[in-house]
Amino acid sequence: MARRLALITGASAGIGAAFARIYASHGYDVALTARRLDRLEALAAEIRMRFGVEAYAIAADLADPGGVDAVLAAVAAEGREVDALVNNAGYGLPGTFDKTSWADQSAFLQVMLTSVCEMTHKVLPGMVERRFGRIVNVASLAGLAPGSAGHTLYAATKSFLVKFSQSLHLENLSNGVHASALCPGFTLSEFHDVNGTRAQVSQSLPAWMWMGADEVAAAGYEAAEANRPVCVTGAPNKAIAVLAKLIPDEWALALIASQGGKFRKV
């Protein structure tokens, strides 16, 4: 195929679906993967009609240790290679660490950390060989701030993705592969509906703290094209990220402790 292919995980809704539309609008074919096949097929049909590119729907669960291989096998079965990778699949697991099961925490790590590293490791050699690649790891503003009570491993995994992306960026400066960590703040998507905090965050957080999924994905696409290793979306979030760096750790942690109840369920 003459067109490049973008693989987007967690593509059935929110930021992932927005990324699929953005890459398609720039002439990429797209491979969409998530658990909900009906949503993927509907999005794939929309993308084919709107943008005139190919779209593949691949149902897979990245909590399954074989999920990455299943996705890449489906891509290979179409005779395609991955030119752009958006590691977007993710969710929140609310509750304190001692009140959640290890099975749930292990699945969380598989999706949020292990599958991201595995997927990247398996597509990167081809990108290097072809001297073209785009890797977007959807992290979070939470990865740039102190951890909060509840969602114990969420900020930890997002912080990992920031450092991981920075290292990938430096390792691939001369071979045409761009790596970027996208760090959005609160985003209008299904994230808070799924983890049961929609009413909580809607009541406690002002409208100016929210961004749309399309805005976030557009910023991520532009950052990857410009080869910026970290992209924080929106002026308020940029200010928060700078503040988290400048104030003493004890003050930052105390601030998170006082405000965390507005957006975390413990």
C-alpha positions, -999 to 999 in steps of 0.1 A, spaced: 0 0 0 12 35 -8 -4 49 23 11 46 57 -7 28 86 -14 42 120 -23 17 148 -44 31 176 -51 12 208 -82 20 229 -97 34 197 -134 27 204 -141 61 221 -126 93 234 -90 102 227 -84 70 208 -112 76 184 -101 112 179 -66 101 171 -80 77 145 -99 105 128 -69 128 129 -45 103 114 -71 94 87 -75 131 79 -38 132 72 -39 103 47 -31 74 69 -49 41 68 -58 32 104 -59 -1 124 -82 3 153 -81 -19 183 -101 -22 215 -124 -47 231 -157 -35 217 -159 -47 181 -192 -31 173 -178 4 181 -146 -3 161 -166 -14 131 -188 17 132 -158 40 135 -140 21 107 -170 26 84 -172 63 93 -135 68 86 -136 50 52 -166 71 41 -152 105 54 -116 102 45 -113 77 17 -87 56 35 -87 20 47 -97 12 83 -93 -21 100 -112 -31 132 -93 -55 154 -110 -66 186 -85 -75 213 -80 -72 251 -46 -59 260 -51 -72 296 -45 -106 280 -7 -113 278 -12 -125 242 -32 -94 232 -3 -75 216 7 -105 194 -30 -109 184 -32 -73 173 1 -74 153 -9 -107 137 -41 -91 125 -22 -62 110 3 -86 94 -25 -107 80 -36 -76 60 0 -73 46 6 -42 65 33 -27 88 29 -1 115 42 33 106 25 52 135 16 38 169 -7 55 194 -6 37 227 -38 51 241 -56 21 257 -61 27 294 -85 32 323 -86 41 360 -89 16 388 -103 35 418 -98 26 454 -68 23 478 -41 -3 470 -51 -26 499 -88 -26 490 -83 -37 454 -74 -72 443 -40 -81 429 -58 -96 399 -73 -62 390 -40 -44 396 -20 -69 376 -44 -65 346 -41 -28 350 -3 -30 347 -6 -53 317 -27 -27 299 -12 5 310 25 -5 311 35 -39 298 14 -39 266 27 -4 258 63 -14 261 57 -47 242 38 -31 214 65 -4 210 93 -29 212 78 -50 184 70 -23 159 100 -1 165 126 -22 145 105 -19 114 102 19 118 139 22 123 146 1 92 122 22 71 135 54 87 101 66 95 79 62 126 56 81 149 50 68 185 26 86 208 23 73 243 -8 88 259 3 96 294 -13 122 317 -8 154 336 -10 130 366 24 117 355 40 151 361 25 157 395 27 139 429 7 107 433 -27 110 449 -47 86 471 -69 63 450 -59 52 415 -26 41 432 -8 29 401 -23 54 376 1 83 381 30 59 385 23 43 351 18 77 335 51 90 349 68 58 335 54 66 301 68 101 302 103 88 310 99 60 285 90 84 257 119 107 265 143 79 262 128 67 230 130 102 217 168 104 224 175 69 211 159 77 178 169 113 170 188 103 138 166 77 122 133 94 114 113 79 144 96 105 166 84 96 201 62 118 223 44 115 256 10 132 255 0 146 289 -36 158 289 -55 169 320 -92 163 324 -106 153 291 -143 150 280 -145 112 273 -158 80 288 -129 77 313 -148 90 343 -180 72 334 -162 39 334 -145 44 367 -175 57 384 -163 93 392 -184 112 366 -207 129 391 -178 136 414 -156 154 389 -185 171 371 -196 187 404 -162 197 418 -141 207 388 -147 240 368 -153 240 331 -120 257 323 -101 226 335 -117 204 308 -106 199 272 -123 180 243 -108 147 231 -104 162 196 -83 190 210 -61 166 230 -55 143 200 -47 171 177 -21 184 201 -7 149 203 -5 145 166 13 179 162 38 170 190 47 138 173 52 154 140 74 181 156 93 154 176 86 170 209 92 144 236 65 157 260 33 175 252 12 190 280 -22 201 266 -38 234 274 -26 265 292 -40 256 326 -24 222 325 9 237 314 8 260 344 1 231 368 30 211 353 54 240 358 41 246 393 46 210 402 83 213 392 89 246 410 73 242 444 89 220 471 78 183 470 62 185 505 41 215 494 30 197 462 21 166 480 1 185 506 -18 203 478 -26 170 462 -37 156 495 -61 185 501 -76 185 465 -74 148 455 -109 141 468 -123 162 440 -112 138 414 -102 105 431 -125 79 447 -108 64 478 
